[in-house]
Amino acid sequence: MLSATDFNNLSPRHQAKLVLEQGHYLHHIIRGWCKIDLYWFHDFYVELWFLYDLKTIGLVRALTNKASLEPYLETIKLKVTT
């Protein structure tokens, strides 16, 4: 199992590949011209930021605290422990 710290040390391309293959899709939100997919990956959440073409990933971000999940908590229920 990969920790959030180890995950953050990988290249963004490798991060995205792992999340798309092994992560569990949960939800998405739209921010401007980005679609942000939320995944559960091992024991933390990951965001994949897709640009407007929905094919290009502009950012991969591991979420390790409750504050990072705030945008999602308005539209879905997630069990969040601190």
Buried (B, 14 or more C-beta within 10 A) or exposed (E): EBEBEEBBEBEEEEBBBBBEEEBEEBEBBEEEEBBBBBBBBBEBBBBBBBEEEEEEBEBBBBBBEEEBBEEBEEEEEEEEEE
